[in-house]
Amino acid sequence: MSQRTIVRARHMRWRLLQAFEDVRSARLAAEATREQIPALHSALARSHEQAAALETALAQIETELQASRLQQQEIHVVLEETRRELQRHGRVLELIYEEEGENLRRLNELRRSSAYEEAFTDPDPLVSVIIPTYLQHELLVTRAIPSALAQTHRNIEIVVVGDGAPEATARAIEDLNDPRVRYQNLTVRAPYPEDPMEFWRVAGTPPWNAAWELARGRWIAPLNDDDSFRPEHVEMLLDAARNGRCEVAYGAIEHHRPDGTTQVVNSWPPESHRFGWQAALVHAGLGFMPMQLGSGALGVPGDWSACRRMRRAGVRFVKLDDVVVDYFPSLLRDREQTSPEA
């Protein structure tokens, strides 16, 4: 036998041995796998059970979510009904607070009086410019009062009432040395609301009312202590009121913003934030509808509340398109000065 044949025989024997070893390993692996099959079956069964439990839990959660959605819808319906009911109650309380029926009665009574008619027939009626003030005495004597004194309608008086204003206000007015200007200072400030926005809505209410009481004119021309009338303010509004037999005449307002821009606002009928008493002339007999400190609690600025009450009572308004007053918004600028603690 040749050497080559021997080598080939040995190689084949080695390959057979290797094949036998592979078969033995495969058999051992198969036996091991066969032993694991029951455990795998058990694990798979547990997995099926867990999946079924999860499906049951998800179904329960979906049912609970659906019930929760229905409950939320029911709560929303109840809340909406409650909101509407509160609005109705608020409206009733508002009407009671604003004395709508009494205002109508007193307006009719006023219209039957001789004083009412004289405001329309007097050829040169006295007009009282009323100015509530607090800490703006410099603008009061350099802007507001001079604009009132410069009216083309000359029969003017100016009634300034301080809201517990400092002594500097009295001195500044005395320095004007004009008999047409009268000043009275409230010694005690009103119990204003503590909330800053609610306070802003009614700031200046007591001096406004006090100034109206002190006024002797047949017509009232309200003015803020930091705003200014146009020269023909009173003349134009007086002509409009008397020609139209209206108790309130008002014109447009030019807003002067701190950034230097301006905007003219006006509306018919009067609208909140587009109407202001500083742009109006009012029959003096309407003083029975004063500003009210409680309007702040209703979320309404006192000046707009007064306008709304007059409109509800049937007060006759007339609007001019002309700008009659320059308005310098002071809400942000004077927040520190007009805080309730001041």
WOQUIQUI-V814850 format. One record per helix or strand of 3 or more residues. SS is the DSSP state (~ for helix, > for strand). FROM is the first residue (numbers start at 1). LEN is the number of residues. Records with the same first field share a line. If there is no record, write none. Layout:
SS->FROM-LEN, FROM-LEN
This chain:
~->3-95, 100-12, 114-8, 137-13, 167-10, 196-7, 205-10, 233-12, 277-3, 284-5, 293-6, 302-12
>->127-7, 156-7, 181-5, 219-4, 248-9, 262-4, 280-4, 317-11
